[in-house]
Amino acid sequence: MNNIEFCDIAKRYVKTQNIYVMGGWGQTLTEANIKTFCRNYPYNHDRYAVLKAHEGFIAMDCSGLVKCILWGNAPGDWKASSYTKFGIPDINANTMETRCRDRQGAPVAGDLVWMPGHIGIYVGNGKVVESTPRWNNGIQLTDLKDREWKKVLINSFISYCEDEENLQEPEVIIYYSVQKGDNLTKIAKNCKIPYKELVKLNPQIKDVNKIYPGDKIRIK
């Protein structure tokens, strides 16, 4: 899994119905596993009524979110993968920190951000996806600068795209459909694009004086 894929799945989890549950790594809350979560973790026991009111929601804690994605689980197909798949161990936030190198310089999408006992996923543009009982009580998008993260970590469990441009948003391409009476000069003027740039965007046009109604001309 590369860093772009890792971040994409993390951001998709933000949009799901989910709730912070200590020990959760993507399970759907049921009456049976709520009792198990509460039995295994005193923190959950004190929140039994809250969890019971959220049956059907995705259960996730902070390290569980990281592991859930690494184990191949994406929203909607949690059962497609399994516990500790791909050789990724079941470890907590503090152990993850010991298995990653510190990032020197600006964070890169896919990095992990850490503070004692808690971990999140840096997804670019100053944003972090984390599962926390604070604020929205679950998986949420937060601002990197608003949290006292102690370290930014190079994620040793994924690969990184070598080309940083791959971390940018996909290029938006817009086409114009040629109308009767159009020519490139007129199109450039109406679409507010320099004539030379318009020609450069359309290398398929061999003769700039020969365009026809219905032709698709790229204008962005």
N, CA, C and O of each residue as an XYZ file, in Angstrom:
880
protein
N       0.852     -1.189      0.000
C       0.000      0.000      0.000
C       0.888      1.238      0.000
O       1.854      1.315      0.759
N       0.557      2.216     -0.859
C       1.349      3.443     -0.845
C       0.645      4.531     -0.028
O      -0.491      4.358      0.415
N       1.337      5.644      0.160
C       0.817      6.692      1.040
C      -0.460      7.340      0.532
O      -1.302      7.758      1.327
N      -0.613      7.428     -0.788
C      -1.828      8.032     -1.339
C      -3.034      7.128     -1.072
O      -4.098      7.607     -0.682
N      -2.865      5.820     -1.284
C      -3.945      4.869     -1.011
C      -4.292      4.870      0.473
O      -5.466      4.844      0.842
N      -3.275      4.900      1.313
C      -3.455      4.902      2.762
C      -4.286      6.114      3.208
O      -5.222      5.978      3.996
N      -3.933      7.292      2.695
C      -4.657      8.513      3.065
C      -6.079      8.516      2.520
O      -7.004      8.986      3.183
N      -6.249      7.993      1.314
C      -7.587      7.961      0.712
C      -8.552      7.152      1.573
O      -9.684      7.578      1.803
N      -8.117      5.999      2.046
C      -8.989      5.167      2.881
C      -9.258      5.860      4.220
O     -10.378      5.831      4.728
N      -8.221      6.480      4.784
C      -8.405      7.193      6.059
C      -9.462      8.272      5.931
O     -10.322      8.402      6.802
N      -9.412      9.046      4.861
C     -10.386     10.128      4.667
C     -11.782      9.575      4.422
O     -12.770     10.206      4.798
N     -11.878      8.412      3.800
C     -13.197      7.804      3.590
C     -13.812      7.364      4.920
O     -15.031      7.416      5.083
N     -12.988      6.937      5.859
C     -13.513      6.530      7.168
C     -14.134      7.704      7.928
O     -15.055      7.509      8.722
N     -13.641      8.909      7.693
C     -14.199     10.080      8.371
C     -15.690     10.218      8.074
O     -16.458     10.678      8.919
N     -16.093      9.818      6.874
C     -17.476     10.011      6.427
C     -18.417      8.894      6.868
O     -19.606      8.928      6.554
N     -17.896      7.904      7.593
C     -18.737      6.793      8.027
C     -19.400      7.093      9.366
O     -19.035      8.046     10.054
N     -20.378      6.269      9.724
C     -20.945      6.334     11.066
C     -20.015      5.543     11.976
O     -19.934      4.320     11.866
N     -19.325      6.218     12.857
C     -18.324      5.555     13.680
C     -18.293      6.177     15.062
O     -18.840      7.257     15.286
N     -17.651      5.487     15.978
C     -17.532      5.977     17.339
C     -16.231      5.454     17.939
O     -15.787      4.353     17.613
N     -15.623      6.250     18.818
C     -14.388      5.808     19.458
C     -14.700      4.683     20.438
O     -15.531      4.832     21.334
N     -14.017      3.550     20.251
C     -14.136      2.414     21.159
C     -12.731      1.876     21.395
O     -12.067      1.463     20.445
N     -12.278      1.872     22.610
C     -10.958      1.342     22.889
C     -10.917     -0.140     22.522
O     -11.760     -0.926     22.954
N      -9.913     -0.506     21.711
C      -9.804     -1.887     21.239
C     -10.474     -2.119     19.906
O     -10.346     -3.200     19.330
N     -11.188     -1.126     19.401
C     -11.880     -1.287     18.120
C     -10.941     -1.089     16.938
O     -10.073     -0.216     16.948
N     -11.134     -1.914     15.930
C     -10.352     -1.750     14.693
C     -11.234     -1.965     13.460
O     -10.821     -2.574     12.473
N     -12.456     -1.446     13.549
C     -13.343     -1.477     12.393
C     -14.557     -2.373     12.525
O     -15.351     -2.476     11.590
N     -14.719     -3.024     13.665
C     -15.886     -3.884     13.844
C     -17.177     -3.053     13.894
O     -17.174     -1.910     14.350
N     -18.261     -3.641     13.423
C     -19.569     -3.013     13.588
C     -20.078     -3.338     14.983
O     -20.095     -4.502     15.383
N     -20.488     -2.330     15.717
C     -20.943     -2.549     17.092
C     -22.227     -3.370     17.127
O     -23.209     -3.048     16.459
N     -22.196     -4.421     17.908
C     -23.378     -5.246     18.164
C     -23.519     -5.395     19.675
O     -22.597     -5.075     20.425
N     -24.663     -5.878     20.112
C     -24.865     -6.070     21.553
C     -23.802     -6.988     22.127
O     -23.306     -6.769     23.233
N     -23.451     -8.039     21.352
C     -22.472     -9.018     21.838
C     -21.074     -8.420     21.966
O     -20.423     -8.579     22.999
N     -20.601     -7.724     20.907
C     -19.221     -7.245     21.027
C     -19.106     -5.993     21.898
O     -18.015     -5.674     22.371
N     -20.214     -5.282     22.115
C     -20.177     -4.181     23.091
C     -19.847     -4.748     24.469
O     -19.048     -4.172     25.208
N     -20.460     -5.870     24.809
C     -20.180     -6.505     26.104
C     -18.726     -6.953     26.180
O     -18.089     -6.854     27.229
N     -18.204     -7.451     25.048
C     -16.805     -7.893     25.019
C     -15.860     -6.710     25.179
O     -14.905     -6.772     25.953
N     -16.129     -5.623     24.440
C     -15.303     -4.423     24.560
C     -15.317     -3.900     25.998
O     -14.283     -3.487     26.521
N     -16.480     -3.918     26.626
C     -16.601     -3.396     27.988
C     -15.913     -4.322     28.994
O     -15.351     -3.863     29.989
N     -15.962     -5.608     28.729
C     -15.313     -6.562     29.636
C     -13.784     -6.451     29.547
O     -13.085     -6.567     30.554
N     -13.275     -6.224     28.325
C     -11.824     -6.206     28.121
C     -11.168     -4.866     28.447
O      -9.972     -4.805     28.735
N     -11.962     -3.792     28.398
C     -11.395     -2.456     28.609
C     -12.268     -1.666     29.584
O     -13.390     -1.296     29.239
N     -11.774     -1.401     30.795
C     -12.550     -0.629     31.780
C     -13.031      0.711     31.241
O     -14.104      1.186     31.613
N     -12.229      1.327     30.357
C     -12.641      2.614     29.776
C     -13.980      2.476     29.059
O     -14.850      3.339     29.179
N     -14.137      1.387     28.315
C     -15.399      1.167     27.594
C     -16.539      0.854     28.556
O     -17.683      1.238     28.315
N     -16.229      0.163     29.634
C     -17.266     -0.214     30.587
C     -17.985      1.013     31.120
O     -19.198      0.994     31.329
N     -17.230      2.073     31.337
C     -17.829      3.303     31.855
C     -18.668      4.028     30.806
O     -19.370      4.988     31.122
N     -18.593      3.568     29.557
C     -19.324      4.221     28.463
C     -20.336      3.264     27.835
O     -20.730      3.442     26.682
N     -20.753      2.255     28.587
C     -21.634      1.227     28.028
C     -22.892      1.820     27.400
O     -23.275      1.429     26.297
N     -23.526      2.742     28.075
C     -24.785      3.313     27.574
C     -24.553      4.050     26.257
O     -25.387      3.995     25.353
N     -23.426      4.734     26.152
C     -23.108      5.461     24.920
C     -22.909      4.481     23.767
O     -23.431      4.686     22.671
N     -22.150      3.415     24.023
C     -21.906      2.428     22.971
C     -23.197      1.731     22.568
O     -23.440      1.492     21.385
N     -24.018      1.410     23.551
C     -25.290      0.723     23.262
C     -26.169      1.593     22.368
O     -26.906      1.081     21.526
N     -26.089      2.900     22.553
C     -26.905      3.819     21.747
C     -26.364      3.952     20.318
O     -27.008      4.561     19.464
N     -25.183      3.383     20.061
C     -24.572      3.491     18.739
C     -24.369      2.121     18.081
O     -23.432      1.935     17.304
N     -25.242      1.173     18.391
C     -25.185     -0.116     17.703
C     -25.262      0.103     16.191
O     -26.041      0.928     15.714
N     -24.454     -0.637     15.455
C     -24.416     -0.493     13.996
C     -23.326      0.455     13.531
O     -23.016      0.500     12.340
N     -22.731      1.222     14.458
C     -21.637      2.122     14.104
C     -20.321      1.348     14.050
O     -20.213      0.255     14.605
N     -19.329      1.917     13.382
C     -18.001      1.329     13.323
C     -17.250      1.671     14.608
O     -17.220      2.827     15.030
N     -16.645      0.658     15.223
C     -15.874      0.844     16.445
C     -14.398      1.017     16.101
O     -13.828      0.181     15.399
N     -13.768      2.094     16.587
C     -12.380      2.338     16.216
C     -11.657      3.134     17.288
O     -12.171      4.143     17.771
N     -10.467      2.682     17.658
C      -9.610      3.538     18.477
C      -8.484      4.074     17.593
O      -8.478      3.814     16.390
N      -7.536      4.813     18.162
C      -6.564      5.526     17.329
C      -5.624      4.595     16.581
O      -5.467      4.728     15.368
N      -5.000      3.658     17.276
C      -4.107      2.722     16.587
C      -4.902      1.719     15.773
O      -4.417      1.190     14.773
N      -6.140      1.458     16.214
C      -7.005      0.547     15.459
C      -7.288      1.067     14.067
O      -7.387      0.284     13.121
N      -7.420      2.385     13.924
C      -7.652      2.976     12.609
C      -6.466      2.712     11.681
O      -6.647      2.315     10.530
N      -5.261      2.935     12.188
C      -4.062      2.684     11.388
C      -3.984      1.214     10.987
O      -3.754      0.896      9.820
N      -4.175      0.316     11.959
C      -4.071     -1.120     11.687
C      -5.187     -1.604     10.774
O      -4.957     -2.434      9.895
N      -6.387     -1.092     10.977
C      -7.522     -1.488     10.152
C      -7.221     -1.264      8.673
O      -7.485     -2.127      7.836
N      -6.665     -0.095      8.366
C      -6.338      0.230      6.975
C      -5.197     -0.640      6.483
O      -5.255     -1.168      5.372
N      -4.152     -0.797      7.298
C      -2.995     -1.590      6.893
C      -3.354     -3.061      6.684
O      -2.737     -3.749      5.871
N      -4.351     -3.531      7.421
C      -4.786     -4.915      7.269
C      -5.711     -5.115      6.067
O      -6.208     -6.217      5.835
N      -5.934     -4.052      5.315
C      -6.693     -4.168      4.071
C      -8.165     -3.884      4.192
O      -8.949     -4.259      3.320
N      -8.553     -3.220      5.271
C      -9.977     -2.955      5.477
C     -10.341     -1.530      5.082
O      -9.760     -0.572      5.592
N     -11.287     -1.394      4.191
C     -11.798     -0.096      3.780
C     -13.278     -0.012      4.141
O     -13.922     -1.046      4.315
N     -13.828      1.188      4.256
C     -15.253      1.313      4.593
C     -16.125      0.500      3.652
O     -15.998      0.597      2.432
N     -17.001     -0.292      4.222
C     -17.928     -1.072      3.408
C     -17.471     -2.481      3.114
O     -18.280     -3.317      2.712
N     -16.167     -2.775      3.309
C     -15.722     -4.148      3.024
C     -14.781     -4.645      4.120
O     -13.752     -5.259      3.840
N     -15.151     -4.370      5.372
C     -14.315     -4.710      6.510
C     -13.953     -6.196      6.534
O     -12.838     -6.545      6.921
N     -14.858     -7.066      6.136
C     -14.603     -8.505      6.193
C     -13.737     -9.003      5.037
O     -13.409    -10.187      4.956
N     -13.369     -8.069      4.133
C     -12.552     -8.476      2.986
C     -11.136     -8.838      3.417
O     -10.431     -9.533      2.684
N     -10.709     -8.386      4.579
C      -9.375     -8.688      5.060
C      -9.478     -9.325      6.436
O     -10.554     -9.766      6.839
N      -8.373     -9.374      7.154
C      -8.400    -10.057      8.439
C      -7.336     -9.519      9.387
O      -6.426     -8.793      8.988
N      -7.475     -9.891     10.633
C      -6.590     -9.485     11.718
C      -5.135     -9.840     11.415
O      -4.834    -10.975     11.046
N      -4.248     -8.882     11.568
C      -2.793     -9.011     11.356
C      -2.401     -9.460      9.950
O      -1.339    -10.052      9.763
N      -3.245     -9.184      8.970
C      -2.904     -9.561      7.591
C      -1.709     -8.748      7.099
O      -1.420     -7.669      7.616
N      -1.020     -9.284      6.090
C       0.142     -8.652      5.464
C       1.310     -8.498      6.440
O       2.212     -7.693      6.213
N       1.288     -9.263      7.513
C       2.406     -9.230      8.453
C       2.435     -7.996      9.336
O       3.435     -7.741     10.007
N       1.349     -7.223      9.349
C       1.288     -6.029     10.205
C       0.840     -6.470     11.597
O      -0.259     -7.005     11.747
N       1.663     -6.258     12.605
C       1.325     -6.749     13.942
C       0.236     -5.928     14.626
O      -0.053     -4.799     14.230
N      -0.353     -6.507     15.645
C      -1.349     -5.812     16.461
C      -0.590     -5.071     17.558
O      -0.294     -5.639     18.610
N      -0.280     -3.806     17.307
C       0.503     -3.014     18.250
C      -0.220     -1.703     18.561
O      -1.073     -1.254     17.796
N       0.127     -1.109     19.672
C      -0.535      0.137     20.077
C       0.234      1.351     19.566
O       1.260      1.216     18.898
N      -0.266      2.517     19.883
C       0.313      3.765     19.370
C       1.770      3.933     19.781
O       2.602      4.347     18.974
N       2.081      3.612     21.034
C       3.450      3.813     21.506
C       4.430      2.846     20.862
O       5.585      3.203     20.626
N       3.985      1.624     20.575
C       4.862      0.673     19.888
C       5.044      1.066     18.429
O       6.127      0.887     17.872
N       3.994      1.601     17.801
C       4.132      2.105     16.431
C       5.216      3.175     16.365
O       6.013      3.212     15.428
N       5.233      4.037     17.366
C       6.229      5.126     17.384
C       7.642      4.574     17.400
O       8.530      5.145     16.767
N       7.871      3.483     18.104
C       9.221      2.919     18.189
C       9.641      2.231     16.893
O      10.829      2.003     16.666
N       8.680      1.904     16.052
C       8.999      1.186     14.804
C       9.052      2.105     13.582
O       9.183      1.633     12.452
N       8.952      3.400     13.808
C       9.002      4.371     12.712
C      10.121      5.384     12.972
O      10.475      5.646     14.121
N      10.661      5.938     11.919
C      11.693      6.962     12.040
C      11.063      8.354     12.095
O      10.008      8.602     11.511
N      11.724      9.237     12.798
C      11.238     10.613     12.868
C      11.368     11.280     11.507
O      12.362     11.079     10.809
N      10.380     12.062     11.129
C      10.420     12.828      9.880
C      11.229     14.102     10.106
O      10.935     14.877     11.016
N      12.229     14.311      9.292
C      13.003     15.547      9.329
C      12.454     16.468      8.247
O      12.490     16.122      7.066
N      11.956     17.612      8.626
C      11.375     18.518      7.652
C       9.862     18.443      7.657
O       9.256     17.904      8.583
N       9.256     18.992      6.606
C       7.797     19.083      6.529
C       7.161     17.697      6.435
O       7.711     16.803      5.791
N       5.999     17.516      7.077
C       5.309     16.222      6.997
C       4.829     15.928      5.583
O       4.554     16.838      4.801
N       4.735     14.650      5.274
C       4.285     14.176      3.963
C       3.024     13.345      4.172
O       2.915     12.605      5.150
N       2.086     13.469      3.263
C       0.852     12.681      3.366
C       1.187     11.203      3.536
O       1.989     10.643      2.789
N       0.564     10.590      4.520
C       0.836      9.188      4.838
C       1.672      9.022      6.084
O       1.734      7.929      6.647
N       2.329     10.106      6.533
C       3.082     10.060      7.784
C       2.129      9.818      8.957
O       0.929     10.078      8.872
N       2.696      9.316     10.041
C       1.946      9.174     11.286
C       2.354     10.305     12.228
O       3.520     10.698     12.261
N       1.410     10.819     12.981
C       1.714     11.828     13.998
C       1.419     11.217     15.360
O       0.431     10.505     15.542
N       2.298     11.514     16.310
C       2.239     10.787     17.584
C       2.389     11.708     18.781
O       3.136     12.685     18.749
N       1.671     11.377     19.820
C       1.888     11.903     21.159
C       1.740     10.709     22.094
O       1.113      9.726     21.701
N       2.272     10.739     23.284
C       2.189      9.563     24.159
C       0.777      8.995     24.260
O      -0.152      9.675     24.696
N       0.633      7.735     23.849
C      -0.642      7.040     23.944
C      -1.624      7.313     22.833
O      -2.742      6.800     22.867
N      -1.244      8.105     21.847
C      -2.188      8.459     20.788
C      -1.469      8.633     19.454
O      -0.324      9.084     19.409
N      -2.154      8.269     18.366
C      -1.553      8.357     17.035
C      -2.612      8.758     16.010
O      -3.791      8.435     16.154
N      -2.167      9.468     14.976
C      -3.063      9.885     13.907
C      -2.370      9.764     12.561
O      -1.197      9.399     12.486
N      -3.098     10.068     11.507
C      -2.599      9.936     10.135
C      -2.583     11.317      9.486
O      -3.627     11.957      9.363
N      -1.409     11.776      9.072
C      -1.320     13.052      8.361
C      -1.725     12.812      6.913
O      -1.127     11.981      6.230
N      -2.748     13.541      6.440
C      -3.275     13.303      5.099
C      -2.996     14.460      4.139
O      -3.545     14.501      3.038
N      -2.140     15.405      4.559
C      -1.781     16.515      3.686
C      -2.589     17.768      3.972
O      -3.616     17.725      4.650
N      -2.106     18.890      3.441
C      -2.791     20.182      3.582
C      -3.047     20.569      5.035
O      -4.050     21.209      5.351
N      -2.129     20.173      5.915
C      -2.250     20.545      7.317
C      -3.317     19.793      8.088
O      -3.701     20.221      9.176
N      -3.810     18.674      7.546
C      -4.913     17.941      8.171
C      -4.476     16.560      8.657
O      -3.585     15.926      8.091
N      -5.129     16.126      9.711
C      -4.879     14.813     10.308
C      -6.197     14.071     10.446
O      -7.208     14.661     10.827
N      -6.193     12.775     10.137
C      -7.341     11.917     10.441
C      -6.976     11.132     11.696
O      -5.953     10.448     11.736
N      -7.806     11.234     12.701
C      -7.544     10.532     13.959
C      -8.861     10.053     14.563
O      -9.919     10.637     14.326
N      -8.777      8.996     15.335
C      -9.944      8.542     16.090
C      -9.703      8.888     17.549
O      -8.742      8.425     18.164
N     -10.584      9.703     18.088
C     -10.415     10.196     19.452
C     -11.777     10.407     20.103
O     -12.744     10.736     19.417
N     -11.862     10.220     21.420
C     -13.132     10.489     22.108
C     -13.402     11.977     22.270
O     -14.492     12.367     22.687
N     -12.420     12.812     21.944
C     -12.623     14.255     22.053
C     -13.470     14.762     20.887
O     -13.557     14.112     19.846
N     -14.081     15.904     21.066
C     -14.850     16.592     20.043
C     -15.975     15.721     19.490
O     -17.027     15.600     20.119
N     -15.765     15.108     18.314
C     -16.842     14.344     17.671
C     -16.899     12.881     18.106
O     -17.711     12.117     17.584
N     -16.054     12.481     19.048
C     -16.090     11.133     19.613
C     -16.014     10.047     18.548
O     -16.890      9.188     18.451
N     -14.945     10.101     17.747
C     -14.772      9.091     16.716
C     -13.725      9.524     15.710
O     -12.853     10.336     16.019
N     -13.811      8.981     14.505
C     -12.857      9.299     13.444
C     -13.199     10.668     12.878
O     -14.328     10.909     12.452
N     -12.226     11.553     12.877
C     -12.501     12.926     12.460
C     -11.266     13.572     11.844
O     -10.138     13.121     12.043
N     -11.508     14.631     11.097
C     -10.446     15.401     10.456
C     -10.116     16.592     11.346
O     -10.989     17.404     11.654
N      -8.856     16.696     11.758
C      -8.442     17.775     12.644
C      -7.270     18.536     12.024
O      -6.655     18.076     11.062
N      -6.973     19.698     12.585
C      -5.855     20.502     12.102
C      -4.573     20.104     12.833
O      -4.543     20.013     14.060
N      -3.527     19.872     12.061
C      -2.233     19.480     12.627
C      -1.779     20.477     13.697
O      -1.281     20.079     14.750
N      -1.952     21.760     13.426
C      -1.454     22.807     14.322
C      -2.256     22.929     15.613
O      -1.792     23.544     16.573
N      -3.448     22.353     15.646
C      -4.300     22.496     16.823
C      -4.057     21.421     17.885
O      -4.669     21.442     18.953
N      -3.158     20.483     17.579
C      -2.873     19.401     18.522
C      -1.406     19.450     18.905
O      -0.575     19.874     18.101
N      -1.073     19.031     20.096
C       0.310     19.053     20.564
C       1.010     17.734     20.233
O       1.459     17.010     21.121
N       1.091     17.442     18.932
C       1.791     16.233     18.501
C       3.275     16.364     18.843
O       3.879     17.416     18.632
N       3.844     15.305     19.362
C       5.251     15.337     19.756
C       6.177     14.938     18.619
O       7.323     15.384     18.563
N       5.690     14.107     17.720
C       6.530     13.639     16.627
C       5.724     13.461     15.344
O       4.538     13.132     15.368
N       6.409     13.689     14.220
C       5.901     13.279     12.912
C       6.775     12.111     12.487
O       8.002     12.217     12.512
N       6.168     11.007     12.099
C       6.891      9.769     11.838
C       6.760      9.335     10.383
O       5.682      9.411      9.795
N       7.861      8.885      9.817
C       7.810      8.254      8.498
C       7.143      6.898      8.684
O       7.627      6.069      9.455
N       6.060      6.671      7.999
C       5.264      5.453      8.179
C       6.017      4.255      7.598
O       6.107      4.103      6.379
N       6.549      3.418      8.465
C       7.370      2.290      8.015
C       6.543      1.121      7.490
O       7.094      0.129      7.012
N       5.216      1.243      7.582
C       4.352      0.138      7.177
C       3.817      0.295      5.754
O       3.112     -0.587      5.263
N       4.141      1.406      5.083
C       3.663      1.668      3.725
C       4.835      2.108      2.853
O       5.939      2.343      3.343
N       4.573      2.215      1.546
C       5.560      2.792      0.633
C       5.136      4.221      0.319
O       3.965      4.574      0.456
N       6.087      5.031     -0.100
C       5.808      6.411     -0.474
C       6.053      6.588     -1.969
O       7.024      6.065     -2.516
N       5.171      7.324     -2.615
C       5.383      7.660     -4.013
C       6.621      8.543     -4.103
O       6.773      9.486     -3.327
N       7.499      8.238     -5.044
C       8.728      9.012     -5.184
C       8.448     10.421     -5.680
O       9.120     11.373     -5.284
N       7.453     10.546     -6.549
C       7.134     11.840     -7.142
C       6.165     12.586     -6.247
O       5.001     12.198     -6.139
N       6.625     13.656     -5.599
C       5.770     14.418     -4.697
C       4.551     14.989     -5.406
O       3.541     15.278     -4.764
N       4.633     15.157     -6.736
C       3.496     15.704     -7.462
C       2.302     14.765     -7.374
O       1.157     15.184     -7.548
N       2.575     13.485     -7.101
C       1.483     12.525     -6.991
C       0.609     12.788     -5.774
O      -0.482     12.231     -5.654
N       1.092     13.639     -4.870
C       0.313     13.944     -3.682
C      -0.677     15.072     -3.912
O      -1.502     15.362     -3.046
N      -0.603     15.710     -5.073
C      -1.488     16.823     -5.363
C      -2.842     16.320     -5.850
O      -2.995     15.158     -6.225
N      -3.812     17.216     -5.836
C      -5.135     16.874     -6.339
C      -5.063     16.593     -7.841
O      -4.256     17.203     -8.542
N      -5.895     15.679     -8.341
C      -5.877     15.381     -9.772
C      -6.126     16.633    -10.606
O      -6.896     17.511    -10.218
N      -5.467     16.699    -11.747
C      -5.623     17.850    -12.635
C      -7.040     17.887    -13.212
O      -7.585     16.866    -13.630
N      -7.612     19.073    -13.224
C      -8.946     19.254    -13.790
C      -8.805     19.602    -15.271
O      -8.129     20.569    -15.622
N      -9.434     18.822    -16.129
C      -9.376     19.050    -17.570
C     -10.764     19.454    -18.063
O     -11.756     18.789    -17.764
N     -10.823     20.547    -18.817
C     -12.100     21.050    -19.325
C     -12.025     21.170    -20.846
O     -11.033     21.644    -21.399
N     -13.091     20.732    -21.502
C     -13.150     20.798    -22.960
C     -14.274     21.734    -23.414
O     -15.270     21.927    -22.717
N     -14.082     22.297    -24.584
C     -15.087     23.154    -25.214
C     -15.505     22.492    -26.521
O     -14.666     22.018    -27.287
N     -16.798     22.464    -26.764
C     -17.313     21.878    -28.005
C     -17.429     22.970    -29.070
O     -18.150     23.952    -28.889
N     -16.718     22.788    -30.170
C     -16.679     23.797    -31.234
C     -18.066     23.996    -31.844
O     -18.770     23.039    -32.165
N     -18.436     25.275    -31.993
C     -19.709     25.644    -32.588
C     -19.483     26.187    -34.007
O     -18.361     26.543    -34.367
N     -20.538     26.245    -34.793
C     -20.448     26.784    -36.150
C     -19.962     28.243    -36.093
O     -20.490     29.043    -35.321
N     -18.973     28.577    -36.896
C     -18.434     29.934    -36.942
C     -17.254     30.152    -36.002
O     -16.658     31.230    -36.000
N     -16.905     29.133    -35.198
C     -15.781     29.269    -34.270
C     -14.442     29.142    -34.993
O     -14.329     28.485    -36.028
N     -13.446     29.781    -34.423
C     -12.056     29.530    -34.794
C     -11.253     29.626    -33.500
O     -11.783     30.050    -32.473
N      -9.973     29.233    -33.540
C      -9.195     29.192    -32.306
C      -9.027     30.571    -31.667
O      -9.019     30.691    -30.442
N      -8.895     31.590    -32.477
C      -8.754     32.942    -31.935
C      -9.993     33.336    -31.147
O      -9.892     33.882    -30.048
N     -11.158     33.059    -31.710
C     -12.426     33.391    -31.051
C     -12.600     32.582    -29.774
O     -13.028     33.109    -28.747
N     -12.264     31.292    -29.847
C     -12.399     30.428    -28.668
C     -11.471     30.907    -27.555
O     -11.870     30.967    -26.391
N     -10.234     31.247    -27.914
C      -9.271     31.727    -26.924
C      -9.788     32.981    -26.233
O      -9.676     33.116    -25.014
N     -10.355     33.901    -27.014
C     -10.867     35.148    -26.453
C     -12.058     34.897    -25.541
O     -12.115     35.425    -24.430
N     -13.016     34.089    -26.008
C     -14.232     33.826    -25.228
C     -13.950     33.031    -23.954
O     -14.611     33.220    -22.933
N     -12.968     32.146    -24.028
C     -12.646     31.299    -22.877
C     -11.553     31.902    -22.006
O     -11.136     31.309    -21.011
N     -11.094     33.092    -22.394
C     -10.102     33.834    -21.613
C      -8.841     33.015    -21.379
O      -8.394     32.841    -20.246
N      -8.279     32.517    -22.470
C      -7.048     31.745    -22.422
C      -6.128     32.259    -23.526
O      -6.607     32.486    -24.637
N      -4.843     32.450    -23.279
C      -3.922     32.917    -24.328
C      -3.945     31.981    -25.534
O      -3.988     30.760    -25.384
N      -3.917     32.559    -26.711
C      -4.004     31.768    -27.938
C      -2.912     30.695    -27.987
O      -3.195     29.541    -28.309
N      -1.683     31.063    -27.672
C      -0.576     30.107    -27.740
C      -0.769     28.947    -26.768
O      -0.415     27.807    -27.072
N      -1.335     29.247    -25.590
C      -1.588     28.184    -24.619
C      -2.669     27.242    -25.117
O      -2.585     26.030    -24.922
N      -3.697     27.811    -25.770
C      -4.768     26.989    -26.332
C      -4.217     26.031    -27.374
O      -4.575     24.853    -27.391
N      -3.348     26.528    -28.242
C      -2.733     25.675    -29.269
C      -1.889     24.590    -28.617
O      -1.912     23.440    -29.055
N      -1.143     24.944    -27.572
C      -0.287     23.983    -26.879
C      -1.094     22.878    -26.214
O      -0.651     21.732    -26.154
N      -2.282     23.222    -25.714
C      -3.132     22.231    -25.045
C      -3.780     21.262    -26.026
O      -4.334     20.241    -25.616
N      -3.714     21.576    -27.324
C      -4.413     20.763    -28.319
C      -3.476     20.338    -29.443
O      -3.647     20.762    -30.586
N      -2.486     19.502    -29.127
C      -1.520     19.061    -30.139
C      -2.145     18.214    -31.245
O      -1.528     17.986    -32.286
N      -3.381     17.749    -31.011
C      -4.056     16.946    -32.032
C      -4.478     17.787    -33.236
O      -4.772     17.243    -34.301
N      -4.509     19.110    -33.072
C      -4.898     20.001    -34.180
C      -3.668     20.258    -35.048
O      -2.744     20.958    -34.635
N      -3.663     19.696    -36.234
C      -2.509     19.822    -37.127
C      -2.534     21.129    -37.912
O      -1.482     21.674    -38.247
N      -3.724     21.629    -38.204
C      -3.874     22.891    -38.940
C      -4.816     23.773    -38.127
O      -6.007     23.484    -38.012
N      -4.263     24.866    -37.555
C      -5.070     25.717    -36.675
C      -6.228     26.389    -37.409
O      -7.130     26.936    -36.775
N      -6.209     26.352    -38.706
C      -7.282     26.956    -39.493
C      -8.386     25.958    -39.832
O      -9.364     26.299    -40.498
N      -8.218     24.729    -39.367
C      -9.196     23.697    -39.697
C      -9.725     23.030    -38.431
O      -9.199     22.011    -37.983
N     -10.760     23.615    -37.871
C     -11.516     22.978    -36.800
C     -12.974     22.984    -37.226
O     -13.406     23.833    -38.005
N     -13.722     22.024    -36.701
C     -15.076     21.815    -37.212
C     -16.077     21.701    -36.062
O     -15.719     21.268    -34.967
N     -17.342     22.093    -36.312
C     -18.376     21.968    -35.279
C     -18.420     20.554    -34.709
O     -18.427     19.568    -35.447
N     -18.451     20.479    -33.386
C     -18.489     19.180    -32.716
C     -17.132     18.728    -32.220
O     -17.049     17.837    -31.375
N     -16.041     19.341    -32.743
C     -14.708     19.002    -32.245
C     -14.599     19.383    -30.764
O     -15.200     20.360    -30.317
N     -13.827     18.600    -30.015
C     -13.590     18.899    -28.603
C     -12.236     19.576    -28.465
O     -11.201     19.015    -28.825
N     -12.266     20.792    -27.936
C     -11.057     21.582    -27.768
C     -10.772     21.716    -26.274
O     -11.613     22.197    -25.515
N      -9.599     21.295    -25.867
C      -9.245     21.425    -24.451
C      -8.928     22.881    -24.142
O      -8.126     23.509    -24.833
N      -9.572     23.425    -23.081
C      -9.350     24.818    -22.721
C      -8.724     24.950    -21.325
O      -8.402     26.051    -20.879
N      -8.557     23.804    -20.645
C      -7.886     23.817    -19.323
C      -7.280     22.466    -19.049
O      -6.673     22.264    -17.998
